[in-house]
Amino acid sequence: MEKSSYVYILASGRYGTLYTGVTSNLVRRVWEHREGLVDGFTKEYGVKQLVWFEQDVDIYAAITREKQIKKWRRDWKIELIQKTNPLWRDLFPDICA
């Protein structure tokens, strides 16, 4: 059985600092970012709100997608977020339910 993989974007707030990542456990990974458990970019800049994600069954496809999005211009990332989350609502409670 294939394990799901996720590409996600976190933000420090509406139109704030953005971070793109990939994981096989979205709830755990976003929780780690929120709690500041891992030193790095998200902890330093307070990037904690899950504002966008997509699921894939293939980790290699998810990694490729993450790399693609990381190369995008900022306005393209904002457009991607606003297509599904125009209010930049934190999606973390939704994925925990």
Secondary structure as the mmCIF struct_conf table of DSSP 4:
data_model
#
loop_
_struct_conf.conf_type_id
_struct_conf.id
_struct_conf.beg_label_comp_id
_struct_conf.beg_label_asym_id
_struct_conf.beg_label_seq_id
_struct_conf.end_label_comp_id
_struct_conf.end_label_asym_id
_struct_conf.end_label_seq_id
HELX_LH_PP_P HELX_LH_PP_P1 GLU A 2 SER A 4
STRN STRN1 SER A 5 ALA A 11
BEND BEND1 SER A 12 GLY A 13
TURN_TY1_P TURN_TY1_P1 ARG A 14 TYR A 15
STRN STRN2 LEU A 18 THR A 23
BEND BEND2 SER A 24 SER A 24
HELX_RH_AL_P HELX_RH_AL_P1 LEU A 26 GLU A 35
TURN_TY1_P TURN_TY1_P2 GLY A 36 GLY A 36
BEND BEND3 VAL A 38 VAL A 38
BEND BEND4 GLY A 40 GLY A 40
HELX_RH_AL_P HELX_RH_AL_P2 PHE A 41 TYR A 45
TURN_TY1_P TURN_TY1_P3 GLY A 46 GLY A 46
STRN STRN3 GLN A 49 ASP A 56
BEND BEND5 VAL A 57 VAL A 57
HELX_RH_AL_P HELX_RH_AL_P3 ILE A 59 LYS A 71
BEND BEND6 TRP A 72 TRP A 72
HELX_RH_AL_P HELX_RH_AL_P4 ARG A 74 THR A 84
TURN_TY1_P TURN_TY1_P4 PRO A 86 LEU A 87
HELX_RH_AL_P HELX_RH_AL_P5 PHE A 92 CYS A 96
#
